[in-house]
Amino acid sequence: METTLDGAGIEIEDLHYAYGAKKALDGVSLSIRRGRFTAVLGPNGAGKSTLFSLLCGLIASRNGRIRVLGFELSEAPRAALLQMGIVFQQPTLDLDLSVAQNMTYFGALRGLSGKACKRRAADCLQRMGLNGREREKARDLNGGHRRRLEIARTMLCEPSLLLLDEPTVGLDVPSRAALVDHVHELCIESRLTVLWATHLVDEVWPEDDLVVLHQGQVRAAGAVREVLANTGSADVNAAFAALTAPRQSPASAEAAAP
């Protein structure tokens, strides 16, 4: 990928990870552009969640390197992780707390003073379309608005990088589309670096950067227009199908030839 703004937001070199004998990631190398929305698109089991777990420091690999906004994750994990806002695939809200209490509690855990937390919370909730709902219990929000609250909460500490692992899982179509739109707008307005994992092609915009991950390997990476050109595809759906199609062995291809 070409470099814009201040260069790469995330650099990954030859990353491997296995669960026993099963390879989850097999030599992944990537450069994620700073200030861009990058979709990591792959079918279930492609290695997306493993990649995100490594980026968040939840698991560690003995092979490869990860650099986050210039910080080596293995050498300066705190400095790297302080740059990140993270939304996991599984919801992490306290459903018995109100919207405001969820924000305040998270802010306190991250060391924000009450005054700063209140000011930032109001701004973050407004940007995610949740202003006026501060007193509502999290359990009374629909699935889409709960996800928006999780994003608003992680934005409290003004991260430079936002990681979202399959954030639309379980949402209905309108809620999913609204969340995708909101995060794209957030990326554009704030020049935020966004890494968004999904298995759904309609969550990728034509202006995005795209990584196609399949069977633990990067099958394509670049601006969407570049991936389409390189695969000779008319749209992301066609490119994704081509890049994740079963690969024939040389022997199988020879046998299938007329």
C-alpha positions as CSV (number, residue, x, y, z in Angstrom):
1,M,0.0,0.0,0.0
2,E,1.1,3.5,-0.6
3,T,1.9,5.7,2.4
4,T,-0.1,8.8,3.4
5,L,-0.2,11.1,6.4
6,D,2.6,9.9,8.7
7,G,3.1,6.5,7.2
8,A,1.9,3.1,8.5
9,G,-0.5,2.8,11.4
10,I,0.3,-0.9,11.8
11,E,3.2,-2.9,10.4
12,I,3.2,-6.7,10.6
13,E,6.0,-8.8,9.4
14,D,6.0,-12.6,8.9
15,L,3.5,-13.3,11.7
16,H,2.7,-16.9,12.5
17,Y,0.4,-18.5,15.1
18,A,-1.0,-22.0,15.6
19,Y,-3.3,-23.7,18.0
20,G,-1.5,-27.0,18.4
21,A,-1.1,-28.5,15.0
22,K,-3.6,-26.1,13.4
23,K,-2.2,-23.0,11.8
24,A,-4.3,-19.9,12.4
25,L,-1.9,-17.4,10.8
26,D,0.8,-18.5,8.3
27,G,3.4,-15.8,7.5
28,V,1.1,-12.7,7.5
29,S,2.8,-9.5,6.5
30,L,0.9,-6.2,6.2
31,S,1.2,-2.4,6.2
32,I,-2.0,-0.6,7.3
33,R,-2.1,3.0,6.2
34,R,-2.6,5.6,8.9
35,G,-5.8,7.6,8.9
36,R,-7.6,5.1,6.7
37,F,-10.5,2.6,7.1
38,T,-9.0,-0.8,6.4
39,A,-11.4,-3.8,6.1
40,V,-10.0,-7.2,6.9
41,L,-12.3,-9.4,4.9
42,G,-12.3,-13.2,5.4
43,P,-14.6,-16.2,5.8
44,N,-15.2,-17.6,9.3
45,G,-12.0,-19.4,10.4
46,A,-9.7,-17.2,8.2
47,G,-7.6,-16.1,11.2
48,K,-9.2,-12.6,11.7
49,S,-9.8,-13.0,15.4
50,T,-6.4,-14.5,16.0
51,L,-4.8,-11.5,14.2
52,F,-6.8,-9.1,16.3
53,S,-5.9,-10.9,19.5
54,L,-2.2,-10.6,18.6
55,L,-2.6,-6.9,17.8
56,C,-4.3,-6.4,21.2
57,G,-1.7,-8.3,23.1
58,L,-4.2,-10.9,24.3
59,I,-1.9,-13.6,22.9
60,A,1.7,-13.5,21.8
61,S,3.6,-15.1,18.9
62,R,7.2,-16.2,19.0
63,N,7.5,-15.4,15.3
64,G,7.1,-12.2,13.4
65,R,6.9,-8.5,14.4
66,I,4.1,-6.1,15.1
67,R,4.6,-2.3,15.1
68,V,1.8,0.0,16.2
69,L,2.2,3.7,15.3
70,G,5.9,3.3,15.5
71,F,5.9,1.2,18.8
72,E,7.2,-2.4,18.8
73,L,4.4,-4.3,20.5
74,S,6.9,-6.8,22.0
75,E,9.2,-4.1,23.4
76,A,6.8,-1.3,24.3
77,P,3.4,-3.0,24.8
78,R,2.0,-0.3,27.1
79,A,2.9,2.5,24.7
80,A,1.4,0.6,21.7
81,L,-1.8,-0.4,23.5
82,L,-2.4,3.2,24.7
83,Q,-2.8,4.1,21.1
84,M,-5.7,1.7,20.6
85,G,-9.4,1.6,21.1
86,I,-10.8,-1.9,20.9
87,V,-14.2,-3.3,20.3
88,F,-14.3,-7.1,20.6
89,Q,-16.6,-9.5,18.8
90,Q,-18.3,-10.4,22.2
91,P,-20.2,-7.5,23.9
92,T,-18.5,-6.1,27.0
93,L,-21.0,-3.6,28.3
94,D,-22.4,-3.9,31.8
95,L,-26.1,-4.2,31.0
96,D,-27.2,-3.2,34.5
97,L,-25.5,0.2,34.3
98,S,-26.9,3.2,32.4
99,V,-25.3,4.6,29.3
100,A,-23.6,7.4,31.3
101,Q,-22.4,4.9,34.0
102,N,-20.8,2.6,31.4
103,M,-18.9,5.6,30.1
104,T,-17.9,6.9,33.6
105,Y,-16.8,3.4,34.8
106,F,-14.6,2.9,31.7
107,G,-13.1,6.4,32.0
108,A,-12.2,5.7,35.6
109,L,-10.5,2.5,34.7
110,R,-8.4,4.4,32.2
111,G,-7.5,7.1,34.8
112,L,-9.7,10.0,33.5
113,S,-10.8,12.6,36.0
114,G,-14.5,13.0,36.6
115,K,-14.6,16.4,34.9
116,A,-12.6,15.3,31.8
117,C,-14.6,12.0,31.5
118,K,-18.0,13.8,31.6
119,R,-16.9,16.3,28.9
120,R,-15.4,13.6,26.7
121,A,-18.4,11.3,27.2
122,A,-20.9,13.9,26.1
123,D,-18.9,14.5,22.9
124,C,-18.4,10.8,22.2
125,L,-22.1,10.0,22.7
126,Q,-23.1,12.8,20.5
127,R,-20.8,11.6,17.7
128,M,-22.3,8.1,17.9
129,G,-25.9,9.4,18.0
130,L,-26.6,8.5,21.6
131,N,-26.9,12.0,23.1
132,G,-30.1,12.3,25.3
133,R,-30.0,8.6,26.2
134,E,-27.5,8.9,29.1
135,R,-29.9,7.7,31.7
136,E,-31.2,4.6,29.8
137,K,-29.9,1.2,31.0
138,A,-27.6,-0.5,28.5
139,R,-29.9,-3.5,28.4
140,D,-32.8,-1.3,27.1
141,L,-30.8,-0.3,24.0
142,N,-31.1,-2.3,20.8
143,G,-28.1,-4.3,19.5
144,G,-27.0,-1.5,17.1
145,H,-27.1,1.1,19.8
146,R,-25.2,-1.1,22.3
147,R,-22.5,-1.4,19.7
148,R,-22.5,2.4,19.2
149,L,-22.1,2.7,23.0
150,E,-19.1,0.4,23.0
151,I,-17.5,2.5,20.3
152,A,-18.3,5.7,22.1
153,R,-16.8,4.3,25.3
154,T,-13.6,3.2,23.7
155,M,-13.2,6.7,22.1
156,L,-13.2,8.3,25.5
157,C,-9.4,8.1,25.7
158,E,-9.0,9.5,22.2
159,P,-7.2,6.6,20.6
160,S,-5.3,7.0,17.3
161,L,-6.2,3.5,16.2
162,L,-9.6,1.7,16.4
163,L,-9.8,-2.1,16.1
164,L,-13.2,-3.7,15.6
165,D,-13.5,-7.4,15.4
166,E,-16.7,-8.4,13.6
167,P,-18.7,-5.6,15.4
168,T,-21.9,-6.2,13.4
169,V,-22.4,-9.8,14.4
170,G,-26.0,-10.4,15.5
171,L,-27.3,-7.1,14.2
172,D,-30.2,-6.7,11.8
173,V,-29.6,-5.3,8.4
174,P,-30.5,-1.6,9.1
175,S,-28.6,-1.6,12.4
176,R,-25.6,-3.1,10.7
177,A,-25.6,-0.6,7.8
178,A,-26.0,2.3,10.3
179,L,-23.0,1.2,12.3
180,V,-20.8,0.7,9.2
181,D,-21.8,4.3,8.1
182,H,-21.1,5.8,11.5
183,V,-17.6,4.3,11.8
184,H,-16.7,5.3,8.3
185,E,-17.8,8.8,9.1
186,L,-15.8,8.8,12.3
187,C,-12.7,7.7,10.4
188,I,-13.1,10.5,7.8
189,E,-13.9,13.2,10.3
190,S,-11.2,12.3,12.9
191,R,-8.5,11.0,10.5
192,L,-8.7,7.9,12.7
193,T,-7.0,4.7,11.7
194,V,-9.6,2.0,11.6
195,L,-9.1,-1.8,11.3
196,W,-12.5,-3.5,10.8
197,A,-12.7,-7.3,10.6
198,T,-15.7,-8.8,8.8
199,H,-16.9,-11.7,6.6
200,L,-19.5,-9.5,4.9
201,V,-18.6,-7.8,1.6
202,D,-21.2,-5.1,1.8
203,E,-19.4,-3.6,4.8
204,V,-16.5,-2.6,2.5
205,W,-16.8,0.8,0.8
206,P,-15.2,1.5,-2.6
207,E,-12.9,4.1,-1.0
208,D,-11.6,1.7,1.7
209,D,-8.3,-0.2,1.9
210,L,-8.9,-4.0,1.9
211,V,-7.1,-7.0,3.2
212,V,-8.4,-10.4,2.1
213,L,-7.4,-13.1,4.7
214,H,-8.0,-16.7,4.0
215,Q,-6.7,-19.9,5.7
216,G,-4.3,-17.8,7.7
217,Q,-2.7,-16.1,4.7
218,V,-3.1,-12.7,3.1
219,R,-4.5,-13.3,-0.4
220,A,-4.7,-9.5,-1.3
221,A,-4.0,-6.2,0.2
222,G,-4.3,-2.6,-1.1
223,A,-6.9,0.0,-1.9
224,V,-10.2,-1.6,-3.1
225,R,-9.7,-0.3,-6.6
226,E,-6.2,-2.0,-6.7
227,V,-7.6,-5.3,-5.5
228,L,-10.3,-5.2,-8.1
229,A,-7.8,-4.4,-10.9
230,N,-5.4,-7.1,-9.8
231,T,-8.1,-9.7,-9.7
232,G,-9.9,-8.5,-12.8
233,S,-13.1,-8.2,-10.8
234,A,-16.1,-5.9,-11.2
235,D,-16.8,-5.6,-7.5
236,V,-15.6,-6.7,-4.0
237,N,-18.0,-9.7,-4.0
238,A,-16.4,-11.1,-7.2
239,A,-12.8,-10.4,-6.0
240,F,-13.5,-12.1,-2.6
241,A,-15.0,-15.2,-4.4
242,A,-12.0,-15.4,-6.6
243,L,-9.4,-14.9,-3.9
244,T,-11.0,-17.5,-1.5
245,A,-11.8,-20.2,-4.1
246,P,-10.2,-23.6,-3.5
247,R,-6.8,-23.8,-5.1
248,Q,-6.1,-26.7,-7.3
249,S,-2.9,-28.6,-6.9
250,P,-0.8,-29.0,-10.0
251,A,-1.7,-32.7,-10.3
252,S,-5.5,-31.8,-10.0
253,A,-5.1,-29.1,-12.6
254,E,-3.3,-31.4,-15.0
255,A,-6.0,-34.1,-14.6
256,A,-8.8,-31.6,-15.2
257,A,-7.1,-30.3,-18.4
258,P,-8.7,-31.6,-21.7
